[in-house]
Amino acid sequence: MRAWWVGEPGPIASMPLEWGERPDPAPGPGELLVGVHVCGVCRTDLHLAEGDLKPRQPNVIPGHEVVGTVLEVGDGCTRFRPGDRVGVAWLGKSCGTCRYCFRGDENLCISPTFTGWDQDGGYAERLTVAEDFAYAIPAVFTDEQAAPLLCSGIIGYHALQRAAVPDGGRLGIYGFGGSAHLTAQIARHQGASVYVMTRSEAARALARELGAIFVGGPYDTPPDALDSAILFAPVGDLVPPALQALDRGGTLAVAGIHLSDIPALNYQRDLFNERRLLSVTANTRKDGEQFLALAATIPLEPTTTIYPFEAADQALADLDGDRVTGSAVLDMSR
């Protein structure tokens, strides 16, 4: 099969992704073999390629926003059949026995497996996935629309829960890429007012189109004190201004798996009056199922830019250069 993999991690300009042929995978017990239709391009893939996240296996194939068709099922599979459309997301497996899994927090599992990091992902024509961690895709979404839902959407949904926006509250969003533009739609659907701070003018235009009541630069101060905020940009320098923009008792949730160093915080200015700073770690399958059901009900309208499969390296370079509005998606048929 054709695939991209991370050879020697480095700056995206050094072309750390390699292109070529890899052996077709085979499903083991409890696994599905999926023929990939499309795969979303996530900023986590960029962190992996550049070495911010150290690859957990040599020549790992990135990609964890996969939509495809079940080609084969392994022994013991009962949820899906060949021909079914499925989605493959970031959380590839959890142990199911640690105290975090036992209490329902499998996103905090002590020995998880992640798609496109621990195991080969969707920058390939085929991949395998544990059946219990595959998702049924709502029929209302095309493959292209569904791809970014499988990480950007689910993580944004989980981050929104962590941010604890009160009913009718004011939500600040820092960075407005693939995840943020979906989260903004959910927040507005739930009655929140959305304030967007981001550097890309194209992203600002999309934020206005999606109903943000304030749109400014990443370090601009919103005109109203925020009840909650989510930091999607992987920029630690934005943590202090985001905290300062919060009202008393407000919450800032940091949604990325990687963040540059946070400057020293001033307790009185940044944290006093019960402001909270929280991280977001992956998601549970329950989060994914709840989000996909909600996304179909709204329904969400993902903004996507399609790239041919052979242009995965260009898609990552464009993502790094803020040249992607919404979400980038690789189409295996192009």
C-alpha positions in Angstrom: 0.0 0.0 0.0 1.0 3.6 -0.4 1.8 5.5 2.8 3.6 8.5 4.4 5.7 7.9 7.5 7.9 10.0 9.8 11.5 9.2 9.0 13.8 11.6 10.9 11.7 14.2 12.8 12.6 17.8 12.1 11.3 21.2 10.9 8.6 20.7 8.4 10.8 22.5 5.8 13.3 19.6 6.1 10.6 17.3 4.8 10.5 14.8 7.7 7.7 12.8 6.1 8.8 10.0 3.7 6.6 8.6 0.9 6.6 5.0 -0.4 5.2 1.5 -0.3 4.5 -0.3 3.0 3.1 -3.9 3.5 -0.6 -4.1 3.8 -1.7 -4.6 7.5 -3.8 -7.5 8.6 -6.5 -7.4 11.3 -5.8 -9.4 14.5 -8.5 -10.7 16.8 -11.0 -7.9 17.7 -9.6 -5.6 14.9 -11.0 -4.1 11.7 -9.0 -3.6 8.5 -10.1 -0.3 7.1 -9.7 1.0 3.6 -9.0 4.7 4.0 -11.1 7.2 2.1 -9.9 10.4 3.7 -7.7 11.4 6.6 -7.8 14.8 8.4 -4.5 16.6 8.9 -4.2 17.6 12.6 -1.7 19.9 14.3 -0.7 16.8 16.4 0.6 15.3 13.1 2.8 18.4 12.7 4.1 18.1 16.3 4.9 14.4 15.6 6.7 15.2 12.3 8.7 18.0 13.8 9.7 16.0 16.9 7.7 18.0 19.5 6.1 14.6 20.1 8.7 11.9 19.9 7.5 9.0 17.7 6.8 5.9 19.7 7.8 3.5 16.9 10.2 3.9 14.1 8.8 5.1 10.8 5.3 5.5 12.3 2.5 6.5 9.9 0.7 9.6 11.2 -3.0 10.4 10.9 -5.9 10.0 13.3 -8.9 11.6 11.7 -9.7 8.6 9.4 -12.9 7.8 7.5 -13.0 4.6 5.5 -14.7 1.3 4.8 -14.3 -1.9 6.7 -12.6 -4.4 4.4 -12.1 -7.3 6.8 -13.0 -8.1 10.4 -10.8 -10.1 12.8 -12.0 -12.9 15.0 -14.5 -11.9 17.6 -15.7 -8.7 15.9 -19.5 -8.1 16.2 -20.2 -4.4 15.8 -19.2 -3.8 12.2 -19.2 -5.8 9.0 -17.3 -5.5 5.7 -18.7 -2.5 3.8 -19.6 -0.4 6.8 -18.3 3.1 7.0 -16.3 3.8 10.1 -14.2 6.5 11.7 -10.8 6.0 13.4 -9.8 8.6 16.1 -6.8 9.5 18.3 -7.5 7.1 21.1 -6.6 3.7 19.7 -6.9 1.6 22.8 -7.0 1.9 26.6 -6.1 -0.8 29.1 -9.6 -1.0 30.7 -8.3 -2.1 34.0 -6.4 0.8 35.6 -8.2 3.0 38.1 -8.8 5.8 35.6 -10.4 3.4 33.1 -12.4 1.8 35.9 -13.9 5.2 36.9 -14.7 6.2 33.3 -11.7 8.4 32.6 -10.0 6.3 30.0 -8.5 9.4 28.5 -6.2 9.3 31.6 -5.3 5.6 31.1 -1.8 4.8 32.3 -1.1 2.6 29.2 -3.1 3.9 26.3 -2.3 3.5 22.6 -2.8 6.3 20.2 -3.5 6.2 16.4 -0.7 7.6 14.4 1.7 7.8 17.3 1.9 4.3 19.0 0.4 2.5 16.0 0.2 3.3 12.3 -2.4 5.8 11.3 -4.3 7.1 8.4 -1.7 8.6 6.1 -2.0 5.3 4.3 -4.4 3.4 2.1 -5.2 0.9 4.8 -5.0 0.7 8.6 -6.2 -1.5 11.4 -8.2 -0.4 14.4 -9.6 -2.1 17.5 -13.3 -2.6 16.8 -14.2 -1.3 20.2 -12.5 2.1 19.4 -14.0 2.6 15.9 -17.0 5.0 15.4 -20.0 4.8 13.3 -20.2 8.0 11.2 -23.5 9.8 11.1 -25.0 9.6 7.5 -25.5 13.4 7.4 -21.8 13.9 7.0 -19.8 13.2 3.9 -16.4 11.6 4.3 -14.7 15.0 3.9 -16.9 16.6 6.5 -16.6 13.7 9.0 -12.8 13.5 9.0 -12.1 16.6 11.2 -14.8 15.6 13.6 -12.8 12.6 14.7 -10.1 14.6 16.5 -10.6 18.3 16.1 -14.3 18.0 16.8 -14.1 15.5 19.7 -11.2 17.3 21.4 -13.0 20.6 21.0 -16.1 19.2 22.6 -14.1 17.8 25.5 -12.3 21.1 25.9 -15.6 22.9 26.0 -16.8 20.7 28.8 -13.6 21.3 30.7 -14.0 25.1 30.2 -17.3 25.0 32.1 -19.1 27.7 30.2 -22.1 28.8 32.2 -25.5 29.1 30.5 -25.5 32.1 28.3 -21.9 32.7 29.2 -19.0 34.4 27.3 -16.4 32.0 25.8 -13.0 33.2 24.5 -11.3 31.1 21.9 -7.5 31.6 21.3 -6.5 30.3 17.9 -9.1 29.5 15.3 -8.2 26.4 13.3 -9.7 23.0 12.7 -10.8 22.3 16.3 -11.8 25.9 17.2 -14.1 26.5 14.3 -16.1 23.4 15.2 -16.1 24.2 19.0 -17.4 27.7 18.3 -20.4 26.3 16.5 -21.2 24.0 19.4 -20.8 26.8 21.9 -23.1 29.1 20.0 -25.7 26.3 19.6 -25.6 25.9 23.4 -26.3 29.7 23.9 -22.8 31.0 24.6 -21.4 34.3 23.1 -18.1 33.6 21.4 -15.0 35.9 21.3 -12.2 34.9 19.0 -8.5 35.9 19.2 -6.3 34.6 16.4 -3.6 35.8 14.1 -4.7 34.6 10.7 -7.0 37.1 8.8 -8.7 34.2 6.9 -9.4 32.6 10.3 -10.8 35.9 11.6 -13.1 36.1 8.6 -14.4 32.6 9.3 -14.9 33.5 12.9 -17.1 36.4 11.9 -19.0 34.3 9.5 -19.7 31.7 12.3 -21.1 34.4 14.5 -18.4 35.5 16.9 -19.3 38.8 18.5 -15.7 39.9 18.8 -12.7 39.0 16.6 -9.2 40.3 17.3 -5.5 39.5 17.3 -4.1 36.8 19.6 -3.0 39.2 22.3 -6.0 41.6 22.0 -8.1 42.1 25.1 -11.8 41.2 24.5 -14.2 44.0 25.3 -16.0 42.0 28.0 -14.7 39.8 30.8 -14.9 36.1 29.8 -16.6 33.4 31.8 -14.5 30.7 30.1 -11.7 30.4 27.5 -10.1 27.7 25.5 -6.5 28.0 24.2 -6.2 26.0 20.9 -3.0 27.7 19.7 0.1 25.8 21.0 1.6 29.1 22.3 2.4 29.3 26.0 2.8 33.0 25.8 -0.9 33.3 25.4 -1.7 31.8 28.8 -1.2 35.0 30.8 -3.3 37.2 28.6 -6.0 34.6 28.4 -6.1 34.3 32.2 -6.2 38.0 32.5 -9.2 38.2 30.2 -11.2 35.9 32.5 -13.9 37.2 34.9 -13.8 36.1 38.6 -14.2 32.4 38.8 -13.4 31.9 35.1 -11.8 28.8 33.6 -9.1 28.6 30.9 -8.8 25.1 29.3 -5.6 24.4 27.3 -6.7 22.0 24.5 -3.4 21.0 22.8 -1.2 18.0 23.4 1.8 20.2 23.1 2.4 23.8 24.3 5.4 26.0 24.2 6.7 27.1 27.6 4.4 29.3 29.7 5.9 32.5 31.1 6.0 33.1 34.8 2.5 33.8 36.2 1.7 36.6 38.6 -0.7 35.2 41.2 -2.6 38.4 41.9 -3.0 39.4 38.3 -3.4 36.0 36.6 -4.9 33.5 39.0 -6.5 35.3 42.0 -10.3 35.5 42.4 -10.6 31.7 41.7 -9.5 31.7 38.1 -8.7 28.2 37.0 -6.1 26.8 34.5 -6.8 23.3 33.3 -5.3 21.0 30.7 -7.2 18.7 28.3 -6.0 15.2 27.8 -7.4 13.2 24.8 -11.0 12.0 25.2 -13.1 9.1 26.1 -15.1 7.0 23.7 -18.2 8.3 25.5 -17.1 11.9 24.6 -16.8 10.8 20.9 -20.2 9.2 20.8 -21.9 12.1 22.5 -20.1 14.6 20.2 -20.9 12.8 17.0 -24.6 12.6 17.9 -24.7 16.3 18.8 -22.7 17.2 15.7 -25.3 15.5 13.5 -28.2 17.1 15.3 -26.9 20.7 15.0 -25.6 19.8 12.3 -22.0 21.1 12.4 -20.6 22.6 9.1 -16.9 21.8 8.9 -14.8 24.1 6.7 -12.3 22.0 4.9 -9.4 22.3 2.4 -8.8 19.1 0.4 -5.3 17.9 -0.6 -4.4 14.9 -2.7 -3.0 12.0 -0.8 0.4 12.6 -2.4 0.5 16.2 -1.0 0.5 15.3 2.8 3.8 17.1 3.3 2.4 20.2 1.7 -0.7 20.1 3.8 1.5 20.0 7.0 3.6 22.9 5.7 0.5 24.9 5.0 -0.9 24.1 8.4 2.4 25.3 9.9 2.3 28.5 7.9 -1.3 29.4 8.8 -2.4 28.8 5.2 -5.2 26.4 6.1 -8.6 27.8 7.0 -10.7 25.3 9.0 -9.4 21.8 8.5 -7.0 20.2 6.0 -8.1 16.7 4.7 -6.2 14.2 2.6 -8.3 12.5 -0.1 -7.0 9.1 -1.0 -8.8 9.1 -4.4 -6.9 12.2 -5.6 
